Amino acid sequence: MENKTQKRKIVSSHHLATSGGWQLSEFEFGLIVAYNGFSRWINRCMAASGYPTLGSLENMVLHNINHRERSKRLSDVCFMLNIEDTHTVNYAIKKLVKAGLIVGEKTGKEMLYSTTTEGVDLCNAYRDTREQCLVESLSADGDELSQIAATLRTLSGIYDQAARAASSL
């Protein structure tokens, strides 16, 4: 019987919380909740910025294509966002082109995408909404956030390697 004073662990799935893996399950639950909160946030931020019809993926693709004001290939966007299913990103790109937020230009055999003036304006409105609603209320230290981001990138590599290992079983 569990000691009532002992703190229960918050895990994603109790059946995955083995004696050696409960911390990972606890982390994964935090990641699941954070991802869903982040997705909800970017959708609501975009809606507040004047464009309520974009989904999470379209939102991330738009910002990635707008990043550094350089044209991007489909494979560049997929690589940067660590998305394996290129067809989902391609569909998001088609929706963004149809909405007039990005434009494609054929260069040789490749299609390069860049943001239109409307797309840049929307990204800037999103930035302003983000500053007002999120950045101003964030109490975390900038260096602390950078360390968390580095840890998440490291864990992404570990999960990718584990996925490759699982694919070979």
N, C-alpha and C positions, 0 to 999 in steps of 0.2 A: 504494500500500500504506500502511496506517495505521501511524503511528509507535507503537511498542509502549509508549512512555512517555506517549503521549497518553491521557487518561482517556476511556473510552467513556461515552456518555450513556445514561441509563436512560429510555426513552421508551415510550409506550403502543403505538405501531405504527411500525415503522421506515419504512414507506412514507409515513407522514404527516410524518415528520421532515425536511422540506425545509430548505434552507439558512436560510430565514427563519422556519421554523416549528418547529424542534426544541425550543426552550424551551417552547413551548406544549404540544407532545407530552409533554415531560418532566413538566410540571405536570399534564397530564391523567392520566398514569399515576399520579402521586402522589394525585390526586383519586380515581381508581378504587380504589386500594388503601385509602385512608383511608375512603372510603364503605363498602366491604365490611367493613373492620375495625370501623367504627362500628356498622354493622348487626348484626354478630356480637356486639359488646359490649352493645348495648341489649337484644338478645334474652336473652343470658346474665344480664345484670343483672336483668331482669324475672323470669327463672326463679329466680334466687337470692332474689328478693323474694317469691316464693311463687306466681307465676303463669306457668308455663312454656309455656302454649299461645298466647300473643300473638305475632304476627309483628311485624316492624319497623314496618310502616305502622300497625297497630292501636296499637302502643306510642306512636308519635309523635302519632297522633290523640288518644289518651287524655290525654297530657301537654298537648297544645294546648288541649283542651276544659277541662282543669283549670286552665289558666293564668289567673291573676288572679281566679279564682273568679267568672267571668262566663260566662253562657250564650253559646253560639256557634251560628251558622247553618252549614250545610254549606258555603256559599260563603265564610264567614269562615275556616273551617279550611283549605279549598283555597287561599285567597289567602295565608294566613300560611305555609303549608308549600310554597307555590309549586308546587302540583300542578294540572295541567291536566285530567287525567282524573277528573272528579268522581265517576264511577261507582265507582272504586276506593276513594275516601274514603267514599262512601255505604255500600259493602259493609262497610268497616271499622267504621263507626258501627253498622250493624246487628249485627255480631258483638259489639261492646262493649255494646250495649243488651241483647242476649240473655244476655250474661255477667253482667249486673247492675252493670256498672261505670259506665255513663252512663245517663241517662234523657232522653227527648225530651218537650217540652211545646209544643203548638201555640199560637202567638200570632198571631192573624189568619190570614194565608195561609202563614205561615212556621213551620217547626219549629225550636225552639231546644233545644240539647243542653247538659247540665251533668253533672258527675260526681256519682255517688251517694256515700253515706258509704263504701261499700266501695271505690269508685274513688279517693276522696281518700286513704283508708288505704293503698291499693296504691301510689299516687304517692308518699306519704310513706315507705313501706318502700323503694321504688326509690331515693328520695333518700338514705336512710340507707346503702343498699348502695353507691350511687355514691360517697358520701363516703368510705366505708371502703376500697373497692377501687380507685377512680380518682383522686379529688381528692387524697387523702393521698400518692399516689405520683407525682403530676404535679409536675415540676420547673420548668415554664415559668412565667415571670413573668406576673402578671395583666394588666399593660399590654400585654405582647407578645401574649397571647391575644386581647385586644380588637382589636389592630391586625390580626391574622390574620383575625379574624371580619369586620372592616370590609372587608378586601381580598376575602374570599370573597363578601360581599354585592355588592361592586362587580362582580366577575367574573360573578356570577349575572345581573346586568343586561346585561352585554356578551353573554353566551351567549343570553339571551332576545332581545336585539335581533338577533343573528345568526340565531336560529331564525326570527324574523319575516322577515328578508331571504331566507333559504333557502326559506321558504314561498311567496314571491312569484316565485321563479325558474320 
